[in-house]
Amino acid sequence: MINLPKSQTSNYTKKTLLLFLLSLLLLIPLMMFDSISRDRQYNAKEAMEEIGKDWGDSSVLFAPVIVIPYNTNENKKKFLHITPETYNAKVVLKPQQRKRGIYEAVIYEAETTFEAEFDFDLYAISQMIDSGFVTFNIENIALNLPYMRKSEIISLSINQSPVSTKFTKPNHIPLASSFGDLRSVKITINGVLSMRGHSSFEVQPSAQKNTLEIESTWKNPSFSSLLPNHHSVDSKGFKATYTTGNENSIFSFSNTANYQQDAVKPLKINLYQGITEYRLIDRAVKYAYLFIALTFLALFLCEIASGKSVILLQYGLIGASLVVFYLSLLSFSEHLGFAIAYVLSSLSVIVPISLYTFSIMGEKRFAYIIGCIMVFLYVSLFLMLFQDAYALLIGTFIVMFALYAAMFLTRHLNKPQEMESKEDDKQE
């Protein structure tokens, strides 16, 4: 229970308003820190993109496409694109982590073994072309491996016959010798690819039926767009299986030889690096004002209980040290990791503020009280950063506890005033 004379109660009421204004002023350096944090995030993102570009862009795997040039009665040259009936692929992602300065990026090699089966009637397709007659240029029929580099093709076979690597471009591999009866064209293409990429891997399932198996030693995959039918993630990595169909026709017509992918929902796997220190610090800053206010409240109640005066300058210095916590957390975490940086930054704030409270109050018990409260606050903040589902619950509990504790400790502040008023009435 805290009892104060009438004049002192009035002074503390004024001081409460001044402390509120001081806490609002501390938002200015917090906003400056937020700008610094965003700059560091931008630098990290830029460094990761540079590492990725030096290694290879994010890979996109397409099924092979048969390209057949033809002429119509208007003597216009057009192209028929045919996608597979079935496409089976097994992908093994081999991730690595590369550093540039203090920043780190994830790169990978994707070893892909695939089999694509084509089954179509070229004569029936010609009947669907809106023209009097159609002449297919069989000699220039080619196989197109969209967006592939020649260096990424390890081996390729058509109907179990190896394909020579003398072709100039992966988007124009001669295929005329594999054609027989145009009314029933059956072609099986097998291949092994080795692609480079970073951050994410994507597949465009353009065949009528697609079966894909993707595995990696990476332990933090993030599946997006098209989700896998089955997947498992453990300490050894992940495995994902996709089975998907395509409602679009296997053939399309175009004025260019380059294949244009229809609107097919892709499957994408991001090699997620977990919650980065920058994201955690951003979350921590959102609770900064709450921590400043609660620390001021605890110190203010200790001031009332001790009867010692704590001037606004001293409150300001304590508030400044609470802001510096986030700067030290950012600088340490870039070199030591978030957990170690959090412990060091917390201690660099809790210990000095506790000692400063002792020097102001002159009593160890108030230093212990402030120290224990701050330990509780920073442990709670650490839990909130890693437990998204319970962050709001923990924060609500802290605010309610602080509010009710303040109400309990200040419940008798007005009693001295009432007693003085009664004595004045008796004297009259």
Secondary structure by P-SEA (a helix, b strand, c coil): cccccaaaaaaaaaaaaaaaaaaaaaaaaaaaaaaaaaaaaaaaaaaaaaaaaacccbbbbbcbbbbbbbcccccbbbbbbbbbccccbbbbbbbbbbbcccbbbbbbbbbbbbbbbbbbcaaaaaaaccccbbbbccccbbbbccccccccccccccccbbbbcccccccccccccccccccbbbbbbbbbbbbbbcccccccccccbbbbbbbccccbbbbccccccccccccccbbbbbbbcccccccccccccbbbbcccbbbbbbccccccaaaaaaaaaaaaaaaaaaaaaaaaaaaaaacccccaaaaaaaaaaaaaaaaaaaaaaaccccaaaaaaaaaacaaaaaaaaaaaaccaaaaaaaaaaaaaaaaaaaaaaacccaaaaaaaaaaaaaaaaaaaaacccaaaaaaaaaaaaaac
